[in-house]
Amino acid sequence: MRWVMIFSSVCVGLFILACGVMWGLGVFSGLGTKAVFAALFGTFLATAIGTALMALTSYSNRSGYDASMNHVEDKGSAPKTF
């Protein structure tokens, strides 16, 4: 679980760095304060959701919970058709 914290911290750091670079280049110069806050918050929220889902996918893959879903035991019965 330690790698999830490291991964999340790196993603937050890259987000802050990217926002700083965009701020320095004047990307937000034509927007008002509320629009800048909304854009940054929306981007942060989307990044956080993507980071959390990627971390959960990796955690699920490494923990072995999904292995039972891929191994179906054959008990001699015919497969069901829908």
PyMOL commands that set and color helices and strands:
alter all, ss='L'
color gray80, all
select helices_A, chain A and resi 2-25+33-63+67-70
alter helices_A, ss='H'
color red, helices_A
deselect
rebuild
show_as cartoon
